């Protein structure tokens, strides 16, 4: 699923809140970035068209939305797209950055070892 940075931010907010309205999200996002309510409403409309959110109910004229997809599913999709675009053939630089240049906990190292062991089978 292709999402703009704003759509991704809106979807993350809806997912974290479980349900949200466009005014709710606008009040949160407008504190961090210069945006208009109509821009946020357009992001809601696009997310609904893409099947990422749905109208759960209405209160008066205000629609209450919920996410149809999990944040993890969206993150996975975006990460796969990124890897395909940036590392189409040789993924060695990606692994170098993730493993050599990133601080990893013992639990994360153990997890990576298990994944590599399973991949080798």
Backbone as CSV, one residue per row, in Angstrom:
resi,resn,N_x,N_y,N_z,CA_x,CA_y,CA_z,C_x,C_y,C_z
1,UNK,0.845,-1.169,0.000,0.000,0.000,0.000,0.899,1.243,0.000
2,UNK,0.700,2.091,-0.954,1.487,3.321,-1.055,0.782,4.414,-0.268
3,UNK,1.548,5.043,0.634,1.011,6.118,1.452,1.945,7.315,1.415
4,UNK,1.361,8.492,1.403,2.167,9.701,1.540,2.609,9.791,3.003
5,UNK,3.620,10.609,3.294,4.023,10.769,4.697,2.874,11.231,5.596
6,UNK,2.028,12.124,5.097,0.895,12.587,5.897,-0.124,11.469,6.103
7,UNK,-0.418,10.710,5.055,-1.356,9.585,5.192,-0.839,8.585,6.208
8,UNK,0.449,8.317,6.172,1.050,7.390,7.131,0.894,7.922,8.558
9,UNK,1.141,9.209,8.746,1.006,9.823,10.069,-0.441,9.759,10.560
10,UNK,-1.379,10.061,9.682,-2.799,9.998,10.041,-3.179,8.568,10.413
11,UNK,-2.752,7.603,9.609,-3.073,6.206,9.874,-2.473,5.734,11.198
12,UNK,-1.257,6.162,11.504,-0.645,5.784,12.778,-1.456,6.342,13.946
13,UNK,-1.913,7.570,13.818,-2.715,8.164,14.887,-4.025,7.396,15.069
14,UNK,-4.697,7.096,13.975,-5.965,6.364,14.058,-5.727,4.989,14.685
15,UNK,-4.660,4.304,14.244,-4.360,2.981,14.798,-4.078,3.026,16.283
16,UNK,-3.332,4.021,16.728,-2.992,4.135,18.146,-4.210,4.483,18.994
17,UNK,-5.084,5.321,18.436,-6.264,5.764,19.179,-7.428,4.773,19.072
18,UNK,-7.318,3.798,18.186,-8.368,2.804,17.883,-9.490,3.398,17.026
19,UNK,-10.007,4.554,17.386,-10.949,5.287,16.547,-10.592,6.767,16.627
20,UNK,-10.930,7.502,15.573,-10.621,8.926,15.561,-11.489,9.638,14.539
21,UNK,-11.619,10.907,14.744,-12.309,11.770,13.790,-11.265,12.663,13.128
22,UNK,-11.632,13.242,12.000,-10.720,14.169,11.325,-10.377,15.358,12.231
23,UNK,-11.350,15.931,12.974,-10.981,17.016,13.881,-9.985,16.583,14.974
24,UNK,-10.136,15.344,15.489,-9.181,14.826,16.485,-7.769,14.800,15.915
25,UNK,-7.655,14.220,14.741,-6.344,14.062,14.121,-5.775,15.420,13.742
26,UNK,-6.619,16.292,13.232,-6.156,17.638,12.872,-5.569,18.349,14.092
27,UNK,-6.235,18.261,15.225,-5.732,18.957,16.414,-4.369,18.402,16.840
28,UNK,-4.155,17.107,16.671,-2.862,16.502,17.030,-1.770,16.863,16.025
29,UNK,-2.063,16.691,14.761,-1.038,16.887,13.728,-0.707,18.364,13.555
30,UNK,-1.701,19.245,13.692,-1.443,20.674,13.486,-0.532,21.254,14.561
31,UNK,-0.371,20.555,15.680,0.583,20.993,16.705,2.020,20.785,16.240
32,UNK,2.234,19.805,15.363,3.584,19.452,14.919,3.943,19.998,13.548
33,UNK,2.948,20.182,12.704,3.236,20.632,11.335,2.196,21.650,10.904
34,UNK,2.598,22.474,9.978,1.708,23.493,9.439,0.818,22.834,8.387
35,UNK,-0.440,22.651,8.727,-1.375,22.011,7.811,-2.769,22.575,8.037
36,UNK,-3.641,22.338,7.093,-5.022,22.801,7.217,-5.933,21.613,7.496
37,UNK,-7.116,21.912,8.002,-8.094,20.863,8.251,-8.462,20.151,6.961
38,UNK,-8.601,20.912,5.873,-8.996,20.286,4.600,-7.920,19.308,4.112
39,UNK,-6.662,19.576,4.397,-5.593,18.648,4.020,-5.724,17.340,4.800
40,UNK,-6.029,17.453,6.085,-6.221,16.257,6.915,-7.444,15.485,6.426
41,UNK,-8.512,16.181,6.123,-9.738,15.524,5.635,-9.465,14.817,4.305
42,UNK,-8.662,15.425,3.446,-8.288,14.788,2.182,-7.500,13.503,2.455
43,UNK,-6.605,13.535,3.443,-5.845,12.329,3.812,-6.806,11.224,4.277
44,UNK,-7.815,11.593,5.072,-8.825,10.613,5.500,-9.542,10.021,4.286
45,UNK,-9.951,10.878,3.365,-10.665,10.411,2.172,-9.798,9.447,1.357
46,UNK,-8.524,9.784,1.199,-7.621,8.921,0.432,-7.378,7.594,1.145
47,UNK,-7.215,7.650,2.470,-7.015,6.411,3.231,-8.243,5.510,3.147
48,UNK,-9.414,6.117,3.168,-10.644,5.334,3.040,-10.727,4.706,1.649
49,UNK,-10.388,5.474,0.621,-10.418,4.966,-0.752,-9.412,3.821,-0.936
50,UNK,-8.265,3.898,-0.265,-7.229,2.861,-0.363,-7.560,1.633,0.490
51,UNK,-8.615,1.729,1.293,-9.014,0.596,2.118,-8.232,0.478,3.414
52,UNK,-7.569,1.541,3.823,-6.775,1.504,5.054,-7.606,1.837,6.289
53,UNK,-8.686,2.610,6.102,-9.581,2.971,7.202,-11.022,2.815,6.738
54,UNK,-11.935,2.817,7.711,-13.359,2.766,7.368,-14.149,3.604,8.373
55,UNK,-15.328,4.046,7.918,-16.212,4.797,8.807,-16.912,3.817,9.726
56,UNK,-16.625,3.962,10.988,-17.201,3.045,11.969,-18.579,3.516,12.420
57,UNK,-18.711,4.830,12.604,-19.995,5.387,13.031,-19.999,6.894,12.779
58,UNK,-21.116,7.495,13.136,-21.248,8.952,13.003,-21.830,9.507,14.292
59,UNK,-21.381,10.711,14.621,-21.980,11.475,15.706,-22.347,12.822,15.096
60,UNK,-23.618,13.021,14.873,-24.045,14.215,14.154,-23.505,14.158,12.737
61,UNK,-22.751,15.195,12.349,-22.169,15.224,10.999,-20.729,14.721,10.985
62,UNK,-20.230,14.316,12.137,-18.831,13.901,12.240,-18.706,12.379,12.135
63,UNK,-17.857,11.934,11.221,-17.605,10.496,11.047,-16.489,10.055,11.979
64,UNK,-16.671,8.869,12.533,-15.648,8.260,13.383,-15.043,7.115,12.586
65,UNK,-13.718,7.136,12.444,-13.001,6.173,11.619,-12.193,5.208,12.477
66,UNK,-11.978,4.037,11.920,-11.097,3.039,12.534,-10.188,2.483,11.435
67,UNK,-9.059,1.973,11.841,-8.108,1.413,10.879,-8.565,0.033,10.442
68,UNK,-8.393,-0.263,9.167,-8.666,-1.598,8.625,-7.390,-2.430,8.608
69,UNK,-6.256,-1.759,8.621,-4.962,-2.429,8.578,-4.181,-2.058,9.830
70,UNK,-3.339,-2.968,10.273,-2.531,-2.695,11.458,-1.330,-1.831,11.096
71,UNK,-0.807,-1.139,12.089,0.407,-0.352,11.874,1.542,-1.253,11.411
72,UNK,1.603,-2.472,11.947,2.660,-3.409,11.569,2.564,-3.781,10.090
73,UNK,1.359,-3.992,9.600,1.184,-4.340,8.190,1.616,-3.186,7.288
74,UNK,1.281,-1.967,7.682,1.678,-0.802,6.897,3.197,-0.635,6.941
75,UNK,3.782,-0.780,8.127,5.237,-0.664,8.260,5.934,-1.716,7.408
76,UNK,5.436,-2.951,7.447,6.028,-4.018,6.626,5.965,-3.668,5.146
77,UNK,4.821,-3.184,4.703,4.648,-2.827,3.299,5.604,-1.711,2.894
78,UNK,5.685,-0.677,3.717,6.583,0.441,3.422,8.044,0.004,3.442
79,UNK,8.389,-0.849,4.392,9.773,-1.327,4.484,10.134,-2.187,3.273
80,UNK,9.238,-3.061,2.844,9.499,-3.880,1.655,9.678,-3.001,0.415
81,UNK,8.819,-1.990,0.276,8.955,-1.063,-0.855,10.294,-0.346,-0.812
82,UNK,10.672,0.122,0.371,11.943,0.828,0.541,13.116,-0.075,0.161
83,UNK,13.124,-1.301,0.669,14.228,-2.223,0.398,14.308,-2.537,-1.091
84,UNK,13.174,-2.769,-1.736,13.168,-3.042,-3.178,13.734,-1.868,-3.980
85,UNK,13.411,-0.645,-3.551,13.867,0.540,-4.286,15.332,0.871,-4.009
86,UNK,15.742,0.821,-2.750,17.078,1.273,-2.369,18.119,0.162,-2.505
87,UNK,17.722,-1.073,-2.253,18.642,-2.210,-2.323,18.075,-3.283,-3.259
88,UNK,17.942,-2.992,-4.549,17.276,-3.938,-5.443,18.019,-5.262,-5.620
89,UNK,19.336,-5.257,-5.501,20.089,-6.493,-5.705,20.908,-6.861,-4.472
90,UNK,21.873,-6.038,-4.126,22.785,-6.342,-3.019,22.279,-5.696,-1.731
91,UNK,21.900,-6.521,-0.794,21.375,-6.027,0.473,22.454,-5.931,1.556
92,UNK,23.705,-6.214,1.206,24.801,-6.174,2.171,24.910,-4.817,2.871
93,UNK,24.828,-3.696,2.161,24.911,-2.405,2.868,23.788,-2.224,3.897
94,UNK,22.614,-2.739,3.585,21.503,-2.674,4.529,21.847,-3.434,5.802
95,UNK,22.358,-4.654,5.641,22.714,-5.468,6.802,23.832,-4.816,7.607
96,UNK,24.806,-4.227,6.904,25.894,-3.538,7.600,25.355,-2.415,8.473
97,UNK,24.448,-1.640,7.921,23.888,-0.530,8.679,23.072,-1.026,9.861
98,UNK,22.251,-2.031,9.625,21.397,-2.534,10.697,22.190,-3.213,11.812
99,UNK,23.197,-3.976,11.448,23.900,-4.780,12.453,25.138,-4.069,12.999
100,UNK,25.967,-3.542,12.135,27.207,-2.919,12.594,26.978,-1.526,13.167
101,UNK,26.118,-0.753,12.541,25.980,0.654,12.903,24.794,0.954,13.822
102,UNK,24.079,-0.064,14.269,22.917,0.133,15.125,23.139,-0.599,16.440
103,UNK,22.831,0.071,17.539,22.924,-0.603,18.834,21.755,-1.571,18.948
104,UNK,22.073,-2.821,19.244,21.059,-3.859,19.370,21.116,-4.451,20.776
105,UNK,19.950,-4.726,21.344,19.894,-5.378,22.646,20.247,-6.854,22.482
106,UNK,20.521,-7.506,23.587,20.799,-8.949,23.546,19.607,-9.715,22.975
107,UNK,18.410,-9.277,23.313,17.203,-9.941,22.801,17.099,-9.781,21.288
108,UNK,17.447,-8.600,20.774,17.393,-8.376,19.325,18.452,-9.212,18.605
109,UNK,19.642,-9.320,19.192,20.698,-10.143,18.603,20.254,-11.610,18.579
110,UNK,19.678,-12.079,19.664,19.186,-13.465,19.712,18.110,-13.694,18.667
111,UNK,17.232,-12.732,18.505,16.173,-12.832,17.507,16.767,-12.936,16.107
112,UNK,17.752,-12.086,15.807,18.409,-12.133,14.494,19.105,-13.470,14.277
113,UNK,19.744,-13.985,15.304,20.406,-15.295,15.185,19.393,-16.381,14.866
114,UNK,18.238,-16.361,15.530,17.182,-17.356,15.250,16.682,-17.220,13.811
115,UNK,16.454,-15.988,13.367,15.989,-15.780,11.992,17.001,-16.313,10.978
116,UNK,18.278,-16.010,11.194,19.315,-16.485,10.271,19.417,-18.004,10.290
117,UNK,19.288,-18.583,11.459,19.342,-20.037,11.564,18.181,-20.674,10.793
118,UNK,16.983,-20.111,10.943,15.815,-20.624,10.212,15.983,-20.432,8.701
119,UNK,16.565,-19.319,8.314,16.746,-19.011,6.889,17.737,-19.991,6.246
120,UNK,18.731,-20.441,7.024,19.735,-21.357,6.506,19.170,-22.742,6.273
121,UNK,18.120,-23.103,6.947,17.533,-24.441,6.804,16.882,-24.625,5.484
